[in-house]
Structure formats: structure tokens, C-alpha cells
Amino acid sequence: MAYPGGPAPHSPESGPAPASPIGDGSAYAAPYESLTFPYLTRGRRELSVTLAAQPVFDLVAQRAVSRRVRRIIRHKGGERGLLGRRTLEAADLRRIDLQTLGHGLDLLRLNSEDSGVLPAFWRTAATSHGRFALLYAGLQHHSAPAMLLLEIMGGPEVAGVEALAEAIGHLQTERLNVILHVAPDADLIAGMGGTGAHCLAVDFAGVDQAGARGWEEATRLIAAARQAATQVLILNLRPESGPAAAAAGATHAVFAPMESLTV
């Protein structure tokens, strides 16, 4: 099974249009589709949740094979919105995850032959109740794809390998699987080999990708990830770094958006 892919999106009437090949700069210049929905926590705090759909490229095939939903959660109400409890309760995280699944699948508009990547908090995936809710919501949605990939956020930084492996084992089915999001730390990544995750997602937003010297650390991160998993998804990869990332062992990438700056 390919991670995080599946068949490339096809005809516009049945789903999102195919993205341009990696060599075509228009694949990165195109704006991401997004939507925003409000959320009121159990503590009566107002949040705003924004989802954006990003193409996932296969670095070997050099084409888009899937789409990933990026999630941004903001406080509403300015400084007053930040007063009181700063952390969210597990129940709030679970409800945000379930709403993200519903809204995210609507945003992706996938059909039965496509695949999609959506985020989920580790605190949701860590409990049997949370895992069941994710499985049910993801697979019962009216536009459930051929393969739904949950990108579990925040697990490797706080949980042991055994706990991660247990959660991943319960979540993996014929139509649902897991991508484990991990910080760009080679030592932390190297320890993920026992989790059973077939794909690791590593965020390169803060990784130096400029020049040969800067790329040494990036190569070390990719090598560690490839030792721990059969597939490696690099997030926020610079388009010109695609060939180097593929040569280092990365299999998939979400490229950093090439947005124009307004002064």
C-alpha cells in the first residue's frame, strides 16, 4: 500500500482536478482551498478553526497523488480570548477532531478511488473512545475516500513507543491508516521504528534548506525517518529541494506555498 497516496485525483466532475507535475511552478503558485468554522469550548471560549487543502506530491512519480488538510486553531476575542485556561480539555480536542473530519472531507471532495490526509490530536487517538469516534466519523462520512489517512499530531513528543504502537494498531483498517507527525529531531525520529507507523511526516518549516551545508541536517532527518518507516512525508519543503529530498530517501512532500508578499 502506498503512503500517503492512492490514485491521483481525476476528472473535475468526480473530484479535485489533477495537480501539475513537480516541474511546473503553477503547482505551487495555486492558492489552497480553505474553509473556517467556529468552535465554542466547554469553558465558553470562542475559537476559530481554519482548514486548508494542500496537494501531496509523490517525489518519485513527480505528481500529486493525494491532498492533505492543514489545520490552524485561533482564539477569538483578541487578548480577552486568551484569558483563563490556555489548554483545551480532551473532550474539546475530540470534538474539534470530529468536526475537522466532517468539514475536511467536505473540503477535499474526494471520491471512492481517492485518498486524503486529515489531522487528529494524539490525545484523541490515545483513548479507545477517541479512536472509535475517529473510525466511525471517518468511515461513515458520505464522501469517505478509498483511503483516509489520519495524521496524528503531538504523540511522539509526549508518549512512549508502546502507547503509540497500541493506538496505531487499533486505528489501522483496510480503509483507514495513520501518518505519525514527528518534530524535526533525528534522535526522536529514530525511536519511531517500533510504533508500526508506515509513514512519518516531518515538518521542514524550521529546517535550513539552503545550500549544501544547510541540507546536511535535512538529509540526516530524512535518513532517520526512512530507517523508522517505509514512507516519509516532508511538509513545507521548498520546491527546488524536491530532487534532493527524493535522493535522500523522502517519498512524498507538501511543498511550501509560493505566495507573493504584499508590503
Protein Blocks (a to p, Z undefined) as FASTA:
>chain_A
ZZfedjddddfkloccddddfklmklmmpccdddddddddfkopacdddddddddddfkl
opafbdcdddddddehijmlmgcjfbdcfklmmmmmmmmmmmmmmmnopafkbccddddd
fklmmpmklmmmmmmmmmmpmklcfbdcdddehklmmpcfklmmmmmmmmpcfkbccddd
ddddfklmmmmmmnopabdcddfklpcfehjklmmmmmmmmmmmmmmpmbdcdehiafkl
mmmmmmnopabdcddddddddZZ
